[in-house]
């Protein structure tokens, strides 16, 4: 017989109930979280792009930075959003997913820190065997073991927690779903489970921490035979590792190596290991490691200057859509009309929603922002493309090319995040209708739109940093009508075998992953409609159909363009035209034709405006 669960969601009390403190913490935590993401991303990019940091130690460090970013992202965004939300809830499934994710990445980081200690032991105690022992295959195997170990640890935790019955209170005095706060809510004897948690988390942390400290003592003891310069360098590296180990394991031991009991300080400790430690790790490794500092300076300043010296290219020649003059003359009016319809249609949607009180719900707020972004996204590419159809020489300056590259990826990424926000809005509206106005309040909606802008800026900035530091010293002819990543990578006079996969990960994999999550979320939403009336199902299906259509129109071309090696196909130009012109034009039509409320308001509002003008 399975566990009896009367609880479908949990209420998180959060860090504090003081509204003034919540607003202050919101601003502080947003800044810290963004610094965490940017700092760890900087470490990953620097190590992968710099040949000087090709040793196993830096290979492991890049994975540590990646895991720090992921671990922080499993808890911090929800915590930040809840600081502005009136009612802080999380579904039972969402709680279990968060519990699994935090212990998965926590378990991976523990094992990775152990691997990094082993790497330092071999490097310092057995330097002659280092390259043989820590070869690329061994490093890959150790990383795989860390991922597998983290998955196994998290799976054990989730299986035990999900099997417990929750039949009474559902208020968690915390800002995250964690083991001890959940065990306090279960309606069964948790004595055995408490001991198991202490063994699987606390005792494991204590044992590994003791082993790591002992290993570093052995490493430092072996330094007595090294030269003073060798001692200084090894001590600098080990000091960084030991600092990170202490910052990670001490809070872990405090939280989990004890009976099933919570303390007031638990929240502060959780903030420390979910936000402060991941933010400090990049600083520790850069401030304490001369090689990393030197590589960063060289890569982001000296190499950029060198790239400028090597660049013979001051402008690019765009071959455009076609070389056929007759076809160019035909496409010019077609694309001009399409672009004008795009601007007018999206402007009509935005103005109607902002002015009309009947469209004041969060769904329409997000839709108006989506229309604005669609207009800007199309404007970042379409005018230049249209003008080039009647121009004899289609050129763009190097700086103009970089500006276009940044803006197109900035607005595209902002649209991706906004589509996620719209899917979340529909999930709350359909699956939690009673809590909709409480959860989707104005501060939260504004925060989500703001995050779309911030993350879009970060994504566009990353793409620009990838490209701008490359040397362009040879051909300058782009077989496209705009500046984009893969056509530019084909022109650079540098090895792009590392940048290619990074771009595929930063654009293609991101698109595919988010697209998959959005499709799954809409499947869950549609599945929940089985309990609705036929009228409720019809209305919800009509709204969701519009969203799903827009998601497919946006993500399928995006995945096609970026989820592949550095190569171009003849269909790329047509697909890009679809992304930049057709999709932004169709979005207003989709939302008006499929949405009775928008159609009625547009007819009523603009009908009244026309009558007023006639009078």
Secondary structure as UniProt FT lines:
FT   STRAND          9..12
FT   HELIX           19..49
FT   HELIX           51..53
FT   HELIX           56..73
FT   TURN            74..75
FT   HELIX           76..82
FT   TURN            83..84
FT   STRAND          89..91
FT   HELIX           92..125
FT   HELIX           127..129
FT   HELIX           130..133
FT   HELIX           136..162
FT   STRAND          171..172
FT   HELIX           179..183
FT   TURN            184..185
FT   HELIX           191..197
FT   HELIX           198..203
FT   HELIX           204..222
FT   HELIX           223..225
FT   HELIX           228..256
FT   TURN            264..265
FT   HELIX           266..271
FT   HELIX           272..276
FT   HELIX           277..287
FT   HELIX           290..297
FT   HELIX           298..302
FT   HELIX           303..310
FT   STRAND          315..318
FT   HELIX           325..355
FT   HELIX           357..359
FT   HELIX           362..379
FT   TURN            380..381
FT   HELIX           382..388
FT   STRAND          395..397
FT   HELIX           398..431
FT   HELIX           433..435
FT   HELIX           436..439
FT   HELIX           442..468
FT   STRAND          477..478
FT   HELIX           485..489
FT   TURN            490..491
FT   HELIX           497..503
FT   HELIX           504..509
FT   HELIX           510..528
FT   HELIX           529..531
FT   HELIX           534..562
FT   TURN            570..571
FT   HELIX           572..577
FT   HELIX           578..582
FT   HELIX           583..593
FT   HELIX           596..614
//
